Amino acid sequence: MERADKVWQNSALVATYLEGVRGGIPLAQEQIDVMLRLIAAAGGERALSFLDLGCGDGVLGNAVLDRFPSAHGVLADFSEPMLEAARQRMAQHTGRAQYVHADYGLPDWVDAVRPFAPFDAVVSGYSIHHQPDQRKREVYGEIYGLLASGGIFVNVEHVSSPTDWLGAMQDELFVDNLHAIHPGQTRAEVASVYYNRSDKAANILAPVELQCQWLREIGFTDVDCYLKIFEEAVFGGRK
Ligand SMILES: C[S@@+](CC[C@H](N)C(=O)[O-])C[C@H]1O[C@@H](n2cnc3c(N)ncnc32)[C@H](O)[C@@H]1O
C-alpha cells in the first residue's frame, strides 16, 4: 500500500491534488460554508484561535482567516511541499498564521501545537482518513484535549460508503465534477486518472456514523454529520 507519509512528500502529487483534484470535490464550497457557520455559532466572531490540521495549502484555514478578521491560526502538516503552498496561498494574511511541521500519526504532534492552544476551533480537511481507525479515534481525543471549553472541531472528510453501489455513485459524481473543471480532456481520460491516482491506496475510510460515535464517547457535544454527499462529509462536535 502507498503510505500517506510517502504520497504527500511528493511535489508532483501535491501539485496534482491542488491544481487538479481539490476543485472537483463535490459541494466543496458548501462544506466550507457549513464549517464557517459552525465556527461563527461557536463564538468565532470574537478573536478566534484555530488549528488547521493536515492543512495542505491552507484552503480551510484561509477561509477562516477571510471570514473572521480577528482570527489567527496554526496550520499544521507533515508535507514540506504543502506547507510551502500554504505559505504562498496565505501571503495576504501575514502575521495571522503560524506554520508547524508535525506528523499527527504520532501522539507527540500535540507538543508541536500545544504552545498555541487552547484553540477555539480545530478544522481538518481530507486528511485524518489516512490514519488507521484506532489512530483516528486517538487523534480526535488529542484534538479534544487541545480545544478550549466551547470550542468546535469540524472535520471535512472523506468517509466510507455503506455499499459498493453507493461507492460507485461517489466515483461517478467525482469524475463528472473533475471532467467539468478539465473540459479539454474526455470523460474517459479524466476517469482513468481518477481511478489510477496514487493517493487512493493511502485512504483508510471509515463510516461517518462510527466516527460521530467516537466523538460522543470522547466527550464532544452537538456531534453530528452536518453535511454529506456520498463519501464527502462535514462532521464534528463541540467541547
Ligand atoms: C488531501 S490533502 C488535504 C489538504 C487540505 N486540508 C484540503 O482540505 O484540501 C491531505 C493533507 O493531509 C496531510 N497529512 C496527511 N497525513 C498527515 C499526518 N500524519 N500528519 C500531518 N499531515 C498529514 C498531507 O500532507 C496533505 O497536506
The ligand as a MOL file (V3000), in Angstrom:
LIG
                    3D

  0  0  0     0  0            999 V3000
M  V30 BEGIN CTAB
M  V30 COUNTS 27 29 0 0 0
M  V30 BEGIN ATOM
M  V30 1 C -5.8130 15.5320 0.6580 0
M  V30 2 S -4.7550 16.7120 1.3860 0 CHG=1
M  V30 3 C -5.9150 17.8560 2.0760 0
M  V30 4 C -5.3380 19.2300 2.2670 0
M  V30 5 C -6.3180 20.2880 2.7910 0
M  V30 6 N -6.6270 20.0790 4.1840 0
M  V30 7 C -7.5940 20.3160 1.9670 0
M  V30 8 O -8.6900 20.3220 2.5550 0
M  V30 9 O -7.5010 20.3880 0.7500 0 CHG=-1
M  V30 10 C -4.2110 15.8300 2.8380 0
M  V30 11 C -3.2130 16.6330 3.6540 0
M  V30 12 O -3.0020 15.9790 4.9050 0
M  V30 13 C -1.6130 15.9630 5.1830 0
M  V30 14 N -1.3520 14.8200 6.0560 0
M  V30 15 C -1.6450 13.5220 5.8130 0
M  V30 16 N -1.2420 12.7620 6.8440 0
M  V30 17 C -0.6740 13.6050 7.7550 0
M  V30 18 C -0.0500 13.4120 9.0140 0
M  V30 19 N 0.0680 12.1850 9.5450 0
M  V30 20 N 0.4120 14.4880 9.6820 0
M  V30 21 C 0.2930 15.7350 9.1440 0
M  V30 22 N -0.2750 15.9770 7.9300 0
M  V30 23 C -0.7570 14.9250 7.2570 0
M  V30 24 C -0.9750 15.8330 3.8080 0
M  V30 25 O 0.3710 16.2210 3.7990 0
M  V30 26 C -1.8500 16.7380 2.9700 0
M  V30 27 O -1.4190 18.0760 3.0110 0
M  V30 END ATOM
M  V30 BEGIN BOND
M  V30 1 1 1 2
M  V30 2 1 2 3
M  V30 3 1 2 10
M  V30 4 1 3 4
M  V30 5 1 4 5
M  V30 6 1 5 6
M  V30 7 1 5 7
M  V30 8 2 7 8
M  V30 9 1 7 9
M  V30 10 1 10 11
M  V30 11 1 11 12
M  V30 12 1 11 26
M  V30 13 1 12 13
M  V30 14 1 13 14
M  V30 15 1 13 24
M  V30 16 1 14 15
M  V30 17 1 14 23
M  V30 18 2 15 16
M  V30 19 1 16 17
M  V30 20 1 17 18
M  V30 21 2 17 23
M  V30 22 1 18 19
M  V30 23 2 18 20
M  V30 24 1 20 21
M  V30 25 2 21 22
M  V30 26 1 22 23
M  V30 27 1 24 25
M  V30 28 1 24 26
M  V30 29 1 26 27
M  V30 END BOND
M  V30 END CTAB
M  END
